[in-house]
């Protein structure tokens, strides 16, 4: 229970101090995580041997998916156009 001697302004100051402390703690944590992840990703990005093979595979898969999608859309459009009744 709150002390009867504290005013609303005292409670407000305590809440502000707690919020400031929580913000500083969160900022320090985010700063640490950012530095840690940056270091980890720098290690992975440093060695690019064999990267071309994975990019070729990914590009081939995207092109194949695009061809399949265009074929499906074309077939549906052609079927819909053929089913239009003319008077």
HTML snippet that shows the backbone in 3Dmol.js (N, CA, C, O; Angstrom):
<script src="https://3Dmol.org/build/3Dmol-min.js"></script>
<div id="view" style="width:600px;height:400px;position:relative"></div>
<script>
const pdb = `
ATOM      1  N   UNK A   1       0.841  -1.174   0.000  1.00  0.00           N
ATOM      2  CA  UNK A   1       0.000   0.000   0.000  1.00  0.00           C
ATOM      3  C   UNK A   1       0.885   1.236   0.000  1.00  0.00           C
ATOM      4  O   UNK A   1       1.960   1.225   0.601  1.00  0.00           O
ATOM      5  N   UNK A   2       0.455   2.291  -0.657  1.00  0.00           N
ATOM      6  CA  UNK A   2       1.230   3.510  -0.789  1.00  0.00           C
ATOM      7  C   UNK A   2       1.296   4.243   0.537  1.00  0.00           C
ATOM      8  O   UNK A   2       0.367   4.211   1.344  1.00  0.00           O
ATOM      9  N   UNK A   3       2.420   4.901   0.732  1.00  0.00           N
ATOM     10  CA  UNK A   3       2.599   5.671   1.961  1.00  0.00           C
ATOM     11  C   UNK A   3       1.720   6.918   1.895  1.00  0.00           C
ATOM     12  O   UNK A   3       1.666   7.580   0.859  1.00  0.00           O
ATOM     13  N   UNK A   4       1.014   7.253   3.015  1.00  0.00           N
ATOM     14  CA  UNK A   4       0.121   8.417   2.978  1.00  0.00           C
ATOM     15  C   UNK A   4       0.861   9.747   2.887  1.00  0.00           C
ATOM     16  O   UNK A   4       0.247  10.772   2.588  1.00  0.00           O
ATOM     17  N   UNK A   5       2.164   9.749   3.139  1.00  0.00           N
ATOM     18  CA  UNK A   5       2.933  10.987   3.125  1.00  0.00           C
ATOM     19  C   UNK A   5       3.369  11.397   1.720  1.00  0.00           C
ATOM     20  O   UNK A   5       3.809  12.528   1.517  1.00  0.00           O
ATOM     21  N   UNK A   6       3.253  10.481   0.739  1.00  0.00           N
ATOM     22  CA  UNK A   6       3.695  10.788  -0.613  1.00  0.00           C
ATOM     23  C   UNK A   6       2.578  11.484  -1.388  1.00  0.00           C
ATOM     24  O   UNK A   6       1.413  11.095  -1.310  1.00  0.00           O
ATOM     25  N   UNK A   7       2.950  12.505  -2.127  1.00  0.00           N
ATOM     26  CA  UNK A   7       1.980  13.233  -2.936  1.00  0.00           C
ATOM     27  C   UNK A   7       1.913  12.616  -4.326  1.00  0.00           C
ATOM     28  O   UNK A   7       2.703  11.737  -4.670  1.00  0.00           O
ATOM     29  N   UNK A   8       0.975  13.082  -5.102  1.00  0.00           N
ATOM     30  CA  UNK A   8       0.853  12.610  -6.481  1.00  0.00           C
ATOM     31  C   UNK A   8       2.118  12.941  -7.257  1.00  0.00           C
ATOM     32  O   UNK A   8       2.559  12.159  -8.099  1.00  0.00           O
ATOM     33  N   UNK A   9       2.695  14.087  -6.974  1.00  0.00           N
ATOM     34  CA  UNK A   9       3.927  14.480  -7.659  1.00  0.00           C
ATOM     35  C   UNK A   9       5.066  13.526  -7.296  1.00  0.00           C
ATOM     36  O   UNK A   9       5.888  13.200  -8.152  1.00  0.00           O
ATOM     37  N   UNK A  10       5.127  13.076  -6.041  1.00  0.00           N
ATOM     38  CA  UNK A  10       6.159  12.118  -5.644  1.00  0.00           C
ATOM     39  C   UNK A  10       5.977  10.796  -6.381  1.00  0.00           C
ATOM     40  O   UNK A  10       6.944  10.198  -6.854  1.00  0.00           O
ATOM     41  N   UNK A  11       4.731  10.348  -6.471  1.00  0.00           N
ATOM     42  CA  UNK A  11       4.451   9.115  -7.207  1.00  0.00           C
ATOM     43  C   UNK A  11       4.818   9.274  -8.679  1.00  0.00           C
ATOM     44  O   UNK A  11       5.380   8.361  -9.283  1.00  0.00           O
ATOM     45  N   UNK A  12       4.502  10.423  -9.252  1.00  0.00           N
ATOM     46  CA  UNK A  12       4.828  10.688 -10.649  1.00  0.00           C
ATOM     47  C   UNK A  12       6.338  10.646 -10.859  1.00  0.00           C
ATOM     48  O   UNK A  12       6.807  10.078 -11.845  1.00  0.00           O
ATOM     49  N   UNK A  13       7.096  11.236  -9.953  1.00  0.00           N
ATOM     50  CA  UNK A  13       8.562  11.235 -10.067  1.00  0.00           C
ATOM     51  C   UNK A  13       9.114   9.819  -9.953  1.00  0.00           C
ATOM     52  O   UNK A  13      10.050   9.456 -10.666  1.00  0.00           O
ATOM     53  N   UNK A  14       8.532   9.013  -9.048  1.00  0.00           N
ATOM     54  CA  UNK A  14       8.981   7.625  -8.914  1.00  0.00           C
ATOM     55  C   UNK A  14       8.705   6.848 -10.196  1.00  0.00           C
ATOM     56  O   UNK A  14       9.548   6.074 -10.650  1.00  0.00           O
ATOM     57  N   UNK A  15       7.529   7.051 -10.777  1.00  0.00           N
ATOM     58  CA  UNK A  15       7.171   6.354 -12.020  1.00  0.00           C
ATOM     59  C   UNK A  15       8.091   6.788 -13.150  1.00  0.00           C
ATOM     60  O   UNK A  15       8.523   5.962 -13.954  1.00  0.00           O
ATOM     61  N   UNK A  16       8.395   8.087 -13.217  1.00  0.00           N
ATOM     62  CA  UNK A  16       9.301   8.582 -14.261  1.00  0.00           C
ATOM     63  C   UNK A  16      10.689   7.967 -14.102  1.00  0.00           C
ATOM     64  O   UNK A  16      11.324   7.583 -15.084  1.00  0.00           O
ATOM     65  N   UNK A  17      11.156   7.877 -12.848  1.00  0.00           N
ATOM     66  CA  UNK A  17      12.477   7.302 -12.601  1.00  0.00           C
ATOM     67  C   UNK A  17      12.505   5.825 -12.993  1.00  0.00           C
ATOM     68  O   UNK A  17      13.479   5.357 -13.584  1.00  0.00           O
ATOM     69  N   UNK A  18      11.448   5.097 -12.669  1.00  0.00           N
ATOM     70  CA  UNK A  18      11.375   3.683 -13.031  1.00  0.00           C
ATOM     71  C   UNK A  18      11.321   3.515 -14.553  1.00  0.00           C
ATOM     72  O   UNK A  18      11.967   2.627 -15.108  1.00  0.00           O
ATOM     73  N   UNK A  19      10.552   4.367 -15.214  1.00  0.00           N
ATOM     74  CA  UNK A  19      10.458   4.306 -16.674  1.00  0.00           C
ATOM     75  C   UNK A  19      11.806   4.622 -17.310  1.00  0.00           C
ATOM     76  O   UNK A  19      12.211   3.970 -18.273  1.00  0.00           O
ATOM     77  N   UNK A  20      12.496   5.617 -16.773  1.00  0.00           N
ATOM     78  CA  UNK A  20      13.817   5.988 -17.295  1.00  0.00           C
ATOM     79  C   UNK A  20      14.791   4.827 -17.132  1.00  0.00           C
ATOM     80  O   UNK A  20      15.568   4.523 -18.037  1.00  0.00           O
ATOM     81  N   UNK A  21      14.740   4.183 -15.969  1.00  0.00           N
ATOM     82  CA  UNK A  21      15.615   3.046 -15.705  1.00  0.00           C
ATOM     83  C   UNK A  21      15.302   1.889 -16.650  1.00  0.00           C
ATOM     84  O   UNK A  21      16.213   1.258 -17.185  1.00  0.00           O
ATOM     85  N   UNK A  22      14.027   1.612 -16.854  1.00  0.00           N
ATOM     86  CA  UNK A  22      13.629   0.539 -17.763  1.00  0.00           C
ATOM     87  C   UNK A  22      14.060   0.855 -19.188  1.00  0.00           C
ATOM     88  O   UNK A  22      14.512  -0.031 -19.913  1.00  0.00           O
ATOM     89  N   UNK A  23      13.921   2.118 -19.593  1.00  0.00           N
ATOM     90  CA  UNK A  23      14.328   2.517 -20.938  1.00  0.00           C
ATOM     91  C   UNK A  23      15.828   2.344 -21.117  1.00  0.00           C
ATOM     92  O   UNK A  23      16.271   1.827 -22.142  1.00  0.00           O
ATOM     93  N   UNK A  24      16.607   2.764 -20.145  1.00  0.00           N
ATOM     94  CA  UNK A  24      18.068   2.638 -20.237  1.00  0.00           C
ATOM     95  C   UNK A  24      18.471   1.167 -20.296  1.00  0.00           C
ATOM     96  O   UNK A  24      19.386   0.801 -21.033  1.00  0.00           O
ATOM     97  N   UNK A  25      17.795   0.335 -19.529  1.00  0.00           N
ATOM     98  CA  UNK A  25      18.086  -1.094 -19.542  1.00  0.00           C
ATOM     99  C   UNK A  25      17.752  -1.700 -20.900  1.00  0.00           C
ATOM    100  O   UNK A  25      18.533  -2.481 -21.443  1.00  0.00           O
ATOM    101  N   UNK A  26      16.601  -1.342 -21.445  1.00  0.00           N
ATOM    102  CA  UNK A  26      16.210  -1.849 -22.760  1.00  0.00           C
ATOM    103  C   UNK A  26      17.167  -1.353 -23.834  1.00  0.00           C
ATOM    104  O   UNK A  26      17.530  -2.107 -24.737  1.00  0.00           O
ATOM    105  N   UNK A  27      17.573  -0.101 -23.745  1.00  0.00           N
ATOM    106  CA  UNK A  27      18.501   0.446 -24.732  1.00  0.00           C
ATOM    107  C   UNK A  27      19.845  -0.267 -24.680  1.00  0.00           C
ATOM    108  O   UNK A  27      20.446  -0.539 -25.720  1.00  0.00           O
ATOM    109  N   UNK A  28      20.316  -0.569 -23.484  1.00  0.00           N
ATOM    110  CA  UNK A  28      21.582  -1.294 -23.341  1.00  0.00           C
ATOM    111  C   UNK A  28      21.458  -2.703 -23.908  1.00  0.00           C
ATOM    112  O   UNK A  28      22.377  -3.200 -24.559  1.00  0.00           O
ATOM    113  N   UNK A  29      20.323  -3.342 -23.660  1.00  0.00           N
ATOM    114  CA  UNK A  29      20.114  -4.702 -24.179  1.00  0.00           C
ATOM    115  C   UNK A  29      20.066  -4.697 -25.699  1.00  0.00           C
ATOM    116  O   UNK A  29      20.682  -5.548 -26.340  1.00  0.00           O
ATOM    117  N   UNK A  30      19.343  -3.752 -26.280  1.00  0.00           N
ATOM    118  CA  UNK A  30      19.253  -3.669 -27.741  1.00  0.00           C
ATOM    119  C   UNK A  30      20.618  -3.358 -28.340  1.00  0.00           C
ATOM    120  O   UNK A  30      20.978  -3.904 -29.383  1.00  0.00           O
ATOM    121  N   UNK A  31      21.369  -2.495 -27.697  1.00  0.00           N
ATOM    122  CA  UNK A  31      22.711  -2.159 -28.179  1.00  0.00           C
ATOM    123  C   UNK A  31      23.615  -3.395 -28.164  1.00  0.00           C
ATOM    124  O   UNK A  31      24.360  -3.641 -29.113  1.00  0.00           O
ATOM    125  N   UNK A  32      23.540  -4.165 -27.081  1.00  0.00           N
ATOM    126  CA  UNK A  32      24.341  -5.382 -26.986  1.00  0.00           C
ATOM    127  C   UNK A  32      23.945  -6.376 -28.075  1.00  0.00           C
ATOM    128  O   UNK A  32      24.808  -6.922 -28.763  1.00  0.00           O
ATOM    129  N   UNK A  33      22.635  -6.611 -28.235  1.00  0.00           N
ATOM    130  CA  UNK A  33      22.179  -7.563 -29.238  1.00  0.00           C
ATOM    131  C   UNK A  33      22.567  -7.131 -30.646  1.00  0.00           C
ATOM    132  O   UNK A  33      22.934  -7.957 -31.482  1.00  0.00           O
ATOM    133  N   UNK A  34      22.482  -5.831 -30.899  1.00  0.00           N
ATOM    134  CA  UNK A  34      22.856  -5.317 -32.219  1.00  0.00           C
ATOM    135  C   UNK A  34      24.333  -5.571 -32.499  1.00  0.00           C
ATOM    136  O   UNK A  34      24.693  -6.001 -33.595  1.00  0.00           O
ATOM    137  N   UNK A  35      25.188  -5.307 -31.514  1.00  0.00           N
ATOM    138  CA  UNK A  35      26.620  -5.534 -31.687  1.00  0.00           C
ATOM    139  C   UNK A  35      26.921  -7.020 -31.844  1.00  0.00           C
ATOM    140  O   UNK A  35      27.738  -7.406 -32.681  1.00  0.00           O
ATOM    141  N   UNK A  36      26.268  -7.847 -31.049  1.00  0.00           N
ATOM    142  CA  UNK A  36      26.481  -9.290 -31.113  1.00  0.00           C
ATOM    143  C   UNK A  36      26.084  -9.845 -32.482  1.00  0.00           C
ATOM    144  O   UNK A  36      26.853 -10.569 -33.114  1.00  0.00           O
ATOM    145  N   UNK A  37      24.883  -9.500 -32.927  1.00  0.00           N
ATOM    146  CA  UNK A  37      24.413 -10.005 -34.220  1.00  0.00           C
ATOM    147  C   UNK A  37      25.241  -9.457 -35.373  1.00  0.00           C
ATOM    148  O   UNK A  37      25.484 -10.160 -36.354  1.00  0.00           O
ATOM    149  N   UNK A  38      25.670  -8.217 -35.261  1.00  0.00           N
ATOM    150  CA  UNK A  38      26.510  -7.630 -36.300  1.00  0.00           C
ATOM    151  C   UNK A  38      27.818  -8.414 -36.426  1.00  0.00           C
ATOM    152  O   UNK A  38      28.288  -8.690 -37.530  1.00  0.00           O
ATOM    153  N   UNK A  39      28.390  -8.763 -35.286  1.00  0.00           N
ATOM    154  CA  UNK A  39      29.622  -9.558 -35.300  1.00  0.00           C
ATOM    155  C   UNK A  39      29.402 -10.943 -35.882  1.00  0.00           C
ATOM    156  O   UNK A  39      30.231 -11.434 -36.648  1.00  0.00           O
ATOM    157  N   UNK A  40      28.302 -11.570 -35.527  1.00  0.00           N
ATOM    158  CA  UNK A  40      28.006 -12.916 -36.038  1.00  0.00           C
ATOM    159  C   UNK A  40      27.772 -12.893 -37.553  1.00  0.00           C
ATOM    160  O   UNK A  40      28.263 -13.759 -38.276  1.00  0.00           O
ATOM    161  N   UNK A  41      27.018 -11.896 -38.022  1.00  0.00           N
ATOM    162  CA  UNK A  41      26.741 -11.816 -39.454  1.00  0.00           C
ATOM    163  C   UNK A  41      27.985 -11.428 -40.240  1.00  0.00           C
ATOM    164  O   UNK A  41      28.127 -11.819 -41.399  1.00  0.00           O
ATOM    165  N   UNK A  42      28.883 -10.669 -39.633  1.00  0.00           N
ATOM    166  CA  UNK A  42      30.127 -10.303 -40.315  1.00  0.00           C
ATOM    167  C   UNK A  42      30.967 -11.546 -40.573  1.00  0.00           C
ATOM    168  O   UNK A  42      31.627 -11.646 -41.608  1.00  0.00           O
ATOM    169  N   UNK A  43      30.948 -12.496 -39.637  1.00  0.00           N
ATOM    170  CA  UNK A  43      31.684 -13.738 -39.849  1.00  0.00           C
ATOM    171  C   UNK A  43      31.098 -14.535 -41.005  1.00  0.00           C
ATOM    172  O   UNK A  43      31.833 -15.110 -41.808  1.00  0.00           O
ATOM    173  N   UNK A  44      29.783 -14.568 -41.085  1.00  0.00           N
ATOM    174  CA  UNK A  44      29.147 -15.316 -42.168  1.00  0.00           C
ATOM    175  C   UNK A  44      29.343 -14.628 -43.514  1.00  0.00           C
ATOM    176  O   UNK A  44      29.531 -15.297 -44.530  1.00  0.00           O
ATOM    177  N   UNK A  45      29.300 -13.309 -43.530  1.00  0.00           N
ATOM    178  CA  UNK A  45      29.419 -12.573 -44.790  1.00  0.00           C
ATOM    179  C   UNK A  45      30.846 -12.558 -45.313  1.00  0.00           C
ATOM    180  O   UNK A  45      31.065 -12.290 -46.495  1.00  0.00           O
ATOM    181  N   UNK A  46      31.811 -12.837 -44.463  1.00  0.00           N
ATOM    182  CA  UNK A  46      33.209 -12.773 -44.869  1.00  0.00           C
ATOM    183  C   UNK A  46      33.603 -13.852 -45.854  1.00  0.00           C
ATOM    184  O   UNK A  46      34.451 -13.618 -46.715  1.00  0.00           O
ATOM    185  N   UNK A  47      33.010 -15.025 -45.750  1.00  0.00           N
ATOM    186  CA  UNK A  47      33.373 -16.137 -46.620  1.00  0.00           C
ATOM    187  C   UNK A  47      32.284 -16.335 -47.659  1.00  0.00           C
ATOM    188  O   UNK A  47      31.198 -16.821 -47.343  1.00  0.00           O
ATOM    189  N   UNK A  48      32.575 -15.956 -48.909  1.00  0.00           N
ATOM    190  CA  UNK A  48      31.573 -16.021 -49.963  1.00  0.00           C
ATOM    191  C   UNK A  48      31.849 -17.141 -50.960  1.00  0.00           C
ATOM    192  O   UNK A  48      31.256 -17.164 -52.038  1.00  0.00           O
ATOM    193  N   UNK A  49      32.736 -18.066 -50.618  1.00  0.00           N
ATOM    194  CA  UNK A  49      33.010 -19.170 -51.540  1.00  0.00           C
ATOM    195  C   UNK A  49      31.778 -20.043 -51.679  1.00  0.00           C
ATOM    196  O   UNK A  49      31.132 -20.380 -50.686  1.00  0.00           O
ATOM    197  N   UNK A  50      31.457 -20.403 -52.893  1.00  0.00           N
ATOM    198  CA  UNK A  50      30.320 -21.268 -53.149  1.00  0.00           C
ATOM    199  C   UNK A  50      28.989 -20.551 -53.198  1.00  0.00           C
ATOM    200  O   UNK A  50      27.951 -21.192 -53.362  1.00  0.00           O
ATOM    201  N   UNK A  51      28.996 -19.250 -53.061  1.00  0.00           N
ATOM    202  CA  UNK A  51      27.748 -18.493 -53.065  1.00  0.00           C
ATOM    203  C   UNK A  51      27.079 -18.499 -54.428  1.00  0.00           C
ATOM    204  O   UNK A  51      25.852 -18.448 -54.503  1.00  0.00           O
ATOM    205  N   UNK A  52      27.839 -18.558 -55.498  1.00  0.00           N
ATOM    206  CA  UNK A  52      27.251 -18.474 -56.827  1.00  0.00           C
ATOM    207  C   UNK A  52      26.342 -19.661 -57.104  1.00  0.00           C
ATOM    208  O   UNK A  52      25.323 -19.521 -57.781  1.00  0.00           O
ATOM    209  N   UNK A  53      26.702 -20.823 -56.588  1.00  0.00           N
ATOM    210  CA  UNK A  53      25.879 -22.013 -56.816  1.00  0.00           C
ATOM    211  C   UNK A  53      24.508 -21.856 -56.171  1.00  0.00           C
ATOM    212  O   UNK A  53      23.498 -22.208 -56.781  1.00  0.00           O
ATOM    213  N   UNK A  54      24.456 -21.336 -54.960  1.00  0.00           N
ATOM    214  CA  UNK A  54      23.168 -21.169 -54.288  1.00  0.00           C
ATOM    215  C   UNK A  54      22.334 -20.109 -54.997  1.00  0.00           C
ATOM    216  O   UNK A  54      21.114 -20.249 -55.089  1.00  0.00           O
ATOM    217  N   UNK A  55      22.970 -19.050 -55.499  1.00  0.00           N
ATOM    218  CA  UNK A  55      22.211 -18.018 -56.210  1.00  0.00           C
ATOM    219  C   UNK A  55      21.663 -18.550 -57.523  1.00  0.00           C
ATOM    220  O   UNK A  55      20.558 -18.187 -57.924  1.00  0.00           O
ATOM    221  N   UNK A  56      22.418 -19.401 -58.193  1.00  0.00           N
ATOM    222  CA  UNK A  56      21.940 -19.992 -59.446  1.00  0.00           C
ATOM    223  C   UNK A  56      20.725 -20.876 -59.170  1.00  0.00           C
ATOM    224  O   UNK A  56      19.748 -20.837 -59.918  1.00  0.00           O
ATOM    225  N   UNK A  57      20.779 -21.660 -58.116  1.00  0.00           N
ATOM    226  CA  UNK A  57      19.659 -22.535 -57.769  1.00  0.00           C
ATOM    227  C   UNK A  57      18.429 -21.709 -57.413  1.00  0.00           C
ATOM    228  O   UNK A  57      17.328 -22.007 -57.878  1.00  0.00           O
ATOM    229  N   UNK A  58      18.604 -20.679 -56.597  1.00  0.00           N
ATOM    230  CA  UNK A  58      17.474 -19.836 -56.201  1.00  0.00           C
ATOM    231  C   UNK A  58      16.877 -19.142 -57.418  1.00  0.00           C
ATOM    232  O   UNK A  58      15.656 -19.092 -57.561  1.00  0.00           O
ATOM    233  N   UNK A  59      17.711 -18.614 -58.285  1.00  0.00           N
ATOM    234  CA  UNK A  59      17.233 -17.941 -59.489  1.00  0.00           C
ATOM    235  C   UNK A  59      16.477 -18.912 -60.392  1.00  0.00           C
ATOM    236  O   UNK A  59      15.431 -18.566 -60.940  1.00  0.00           O
ATOM    237  N   UNK A  60      16.998 -20.114 -60.545  1.00  0.00           N
ATOM    238  CA  UNK A  60      16.325 -21.121 -61.379  1.00  0.00           C
ATOM    239  C   UNK A  60      14.966 -21.478 -60.792  1.00  0.00           C
ATOM    240  O   UNK A  60      13.999 -21.637 -61.538  1.00  0.00           O
ATOM    241  N   UNK A  61      14.872 -21.606 -59.482  1.00  0.00           N
ATOM    242  CA  UNK A  61      13.588 -21.917 -58.847  1.00  0.00           C
ATOM    243  C   UNK A  61      12.583 -20.788 -59.030  1.00  0.00           C
ATOM    244  O   UNK A  61      11.403 -21.041 -59.271  1.00  0.00           O
ATOM    245  N   UNK A  62      13.041 -19.549 -58.916  1.00  0.00           N
ATOM    246  CA  UNK A  62      12.140 -18.406 -59.098  1.00  0.00           C
ATOM    247  C   UNK A  62      11.653 -18.336 -60.538  1.00  0.00           C
ATOM    248  O   UNK A  62      10.473 -18.075 -60.775  1.00  0.00           O
ATOM    249  N   UNK A  63      12.533 -18.563 -61.500  1.00  0.00           N
ATOM    250  CA  UNK A  63      12.146 -18.544 -62.906  1.00  0.00           C
ATOM    251  C   UNK A  63      11.159 -19.672 -63.202  1.00  0.00           C
ATOM    252  O   UNK A  63      10.173 -19.464 -63.909  1.00  0.00           O
ATOM    253  N   UNK A  64      11.417 -20.855 -62.669  1.00  0.00           N
ATOM    254  CA  UNK A  64      10.500 -21.980 -62.880  1.00  0.00           C
ATOM    255  C   UNK A  64       9.131 -21.687 -62.269  1.00  0.00           C
ATOM    256  O   UNK A  64       8.103 -21.982 -62.880  1.00  0.00           O
ATOM    257  N   UNK A  65       9.112 -21.114 -61.077  1.00  0.00           N
ATOM    258  CA  UNK A  65       7.834 -20.771 -60.438  1.00  0.00           C
ATOM    259  C   UNK A  65       7.090 -19.733 -61.266  1.00  0.00           C
ATOM    260  O   UNK A  65       5.870 -19.820 -61.412  1.00  0.00           O
ATOM    261  N   UNK A  66       7.806 -18.754 -61.809  1.00  0.00           N
ATOM    262  CA  UNK A  66       7.163 -17.726 -62.631  1.00  0.00           C
ATOM    263  C   UNK A  66       6.562 -18.330 -63.893  1.00  0.00           C
ATOM    264  O   UNK A  66       5.460 -17.956 -64.294  1.00  0.00           O
ATOM    265  N   UNK A  67       7.273 -19.255 -64.519  1.00  0.00           N
ATOM    266  CA  UNK A  67       6.753 -19.902 -65.726  1.00  0.00           C
ATOM    267  C   UNK A  67       5.495 -20.693 -65.406  1.00  0.00           C
ATOM    268  O   UNK A  67       4.524 -20.648 -66.162  1.00  0.00           O
ATOM    269  N   UNK A  68       5.504 -21.414 -64.296  1.00  0.00           N
ATOM    270  CA  UNK A  68       4.332 -22.201 -63.901  1.00  0.00           C
ATOM    271  C   UNK A  68       3.148 -21.278 -63.614  1.00  0.00           C
ATOM    272  O   UNK A  68       2.026 -21.555 -64.038  1.00  0.00           O
ATOM    273  N   UNK A  69       3.393 -20.200 -62.905  1.00  0.00           N
ATOM    274  CA  UNK A  69       2.315 -19.259 -62.572  1.00  0.00           C
ATOM    275  C   UNK A  69       1.727 -18.632 -63.834  1.00  0.00           C
ATOM    276  O   UNK A  69       0.508 -18.531 -63.967  1.00  0.00           O
ATOM    277  N   UNK A  70       2.587 -18.214 -64.756  1.00  0.00           N
ATOM    278  CA  UNK A  70       2.104 -17.636 -66.013  1.00  0.00           C
ATOM    279  C   UNK A  70       1.297 -18.664 -66.789  1.00  0.00           C
ATOM    280  O   UNK A  70       0.279 -18.313 -67.385  1.00  0.00           O
ATOM    281  N   UNK A  71       1.719 -19.918 -66.800  1.00  0.00           N
ATOM    282  CA  UNK A  71       0.980 -20.971 -67.486  1.00  0.00           C
ATOM    283  C   UNK A  71      -0.396 -21.192 -66.870  1.00  0.00           C
ATOM    284  O   UNK A  71      -1.379 -21.352 -67.592  1.00  0.00           O
ATOM    285  N   UNK A  72      -0.474 -21.203 -65.544  1.00  0.00           N
ATOM    286  CA  UNK A  72      -1.759 -21.388 -64.868  1.00  0.00           C
ATOM    287  C   UNK A  72      -2.697 -20.222 -65.166  1.00  0.00           C
ATOM    288  O   UNK A  72      -3.868 -20.427 -65.486  1.00  0.00           O
ATOM    289  N   UNK A  73      -2.179 -18.999 -65.062  1.00  0.00           N
ATOM    290  CA  UNK A  73      -3.010 -17.817 -65.310  1.00  0.00           C
ATOM    291  C   UNK A  73      -3.490 -17.804 -66.764  1.00  0.00           C
ATOM    292  O   UNK A  73      -4.654 -17.498 -67.025  1.00  0.00           O
ATOM    293  N   UNK A  74      -2.614 -18.131 -67.705  1.00  0.00           N
ATOM    294  CA  UNK A  74      -2.988 -18.155 -69.117  1.00  0.00           C
ATOM    295  C   UNK A  74      -4.072 -19.202 -69.375  1.00  0.00           C
ATOM    296  O   UNK A  74      -5.030 -18.946 -70.105  1.00  0.00           O
ATOM    297  N   UNK A  75      -3.916 -20.374 -68.775  1.00  0.00           N
ATOM    298  CA  UNK A  75      -4.918 -21.427 -68.959  1.00  0.00           C
ATOM    299  C   UNK A  75      -6.267 -21.002 -68.391  1.00  0.00           C
ATOM    300  O   UNK A  75      -7.299 -21.230 -69.022  1.00  0.00           O
ATOM    301  N   UNK A  76      -6.273 -20.400 -67.234  1.00  0.00           N
ATOM    302  CA  UNK A  76      -7.536 -19.961 -66.627  1.00  0.00           C
ATOM    303  C   UNK A  76      -8.182 -18.853 -67.452  1.00  0.00           C
ATOM    304  O   UNK A  76      -9.394 -18.858 -67.663  1.00  0.00           O
ATOM    305  N   UNK A  77      -7.368 -17.900 -67.920  1.00  0.00           N
ATOM    306  CA  UNK A  77      -7.921 -16.822 -68.738  1.00  0.00           C
ATOM    307  C   UNK A  77      -8.482 -17.362 -70.051  1.00  0.00           C
ATOM    308  O   UNK A  77      -9.554 -16.939 -70.485  1.00  0.00           O
ATOM    309  N   UNK A  78      -7.776 -18.281 -70.679  1.00  0.00           N
ATOM    310  CA  UNK A  78      -8.252 -18.869 -71.934  1.00  0.00           C
ATOM    311  C   UNK A  78      -9.547 -19.639 -71.697  1.00  0.00           C
ATOM    312  O   UNK A  78     -10.487 -19.532 -72.485  1.00  0.00           O
ATOM    313  N   UNK A  79      -9.599 -20.407 -70.625  1.00  0.00           N
ATOM    314  CA  UNK A  79     -10.818 -21.175 -70.299  1.00  0.00           C
ATOM    315  C   UNK A  79     -11.991 -20.239 -70.029  1.00  0.00           C
ATOM    316  O   UNK A  79     -13.103 -20.478 -70.500  1.00  0.00           O
ATOM    317  N   UNK A  80     -11.741 -19.177 -69.271  1.00  0.00           N
ATOM    318  CA  UNK A  80     -12.802 -18.215 -68.984  1.00  0.00           C
ATOM    319  C   UNK A  80     -13.267 -17.519 -70.266  1.00  0.00           C
ATOM    320  O   UNK A  80     -14.466 -17.320 -70.462  1.00  0.00           O
ATOM    321  N   UNK A  81     -12.339 -17.154 -71.126  1.00  0.00           N
ATOM    322  CA  UNK A  81     -12.708 -16.494 -72.384  1.00  0.00           C
ATOM    323  C   UNK A  81     -13.509 -17.426 -73.278  1.00  0.00           C
ATOM    324  O   UNK A  81     -14.430 -16.984 -73.965  1.00  0.00           O
ATOM    325  N   UNK A  82     -13.175 -18.695 -73.279  1.00  0.00           N
ATOM    326  CA  UNK A  82     -13.911 -19.652 -74.116  1.00  0.00           C
ATOM    327  C   UNK A  82     -15.307 -19.940 -73.575  1.00  0.00           C
ATOM    328  O   UNK A  82     -16.180 -20.359 -74.335  1.00  0.00           O
ATOM    329  N   UNK A  83     -15.537 -19.728 -72.296  1.00  0.00           N
ATOM    330  CA  UNK A  83     -16.835 -19.999 -71.678  1.00  0.00           C
ATOM    331  C   UNK A  83     -17.783 -18.804 -71.722  1.00  0.00           C
ATOM    332  O   UNK A  83     -18.916 -18.905 -71.252  1.00  0.00           O
ATOM    333  N   UNK A  84     -17.349 -17.690 -72.268  1.00  0.00           N
ATOM    334  CA  UNK A  84     -18.234 -16.542 -72.387  1.00  0.00           C
ATOM    335  C   UNK A  84     -19.267 -16.828 -73.482  1.00  0.00           C
ATOM    336  O   UNK A  84     -18.917 -17.146 -74.619  1.00  0.00           O
ATOM    337  N   UNK A  85     -20.518 -16.710 -73.122  1.00  0.00           N
ATOM    338  CA  UNK A  85     -21.580 -16.995 -74.092  1.00  0.00           C
ATOM    339  C   UNK A  85     -21.852 -15.751 -74.934  1.00  0.00           C
ATOM    340  O   UNK A  85     -22.004 -14.644 -74.419  1.00  0.00           O
ATOM    341  N   UNK A  86     -21.907 -15.970 -76.224  1.00  0.00           N
ATOM    342  CA  UNK A  86     -22.197 -14.863 -77.135  1.00  0.00           C
ATOM    343  C   UNK A  86     -23.638 -15.014 -77.637  1.00  0.00           C
ATOM    344  O   UNK A  86     -24.091 -16.137 -77.854  1.00  0.00           O
ATOM    345  N   UNK A  87     -24.348 -13.932 -77.821  1.00  0.00           N
ATOM    346  CA  UNK A  87     -25.759 -14.021 -78.268  1.00  0.00           C
ATOM    347  C   UNK A  87     -25.903 -14.420 -79.700  1.00  0.00           C
ATOM    348  O   UNK A  87     -27.022 -14.531 -80.201  1.00  0.00           O
TER     349      UNK A  87
END
`;
const viewer = $3Dmol.createViewer("view");
viewer.addModel(pdb, "pdb");
viewer.setStyle({}, {cartoon: {color: "spectrum"}});
viewer.zoomTo();
viewer.render();
</script>
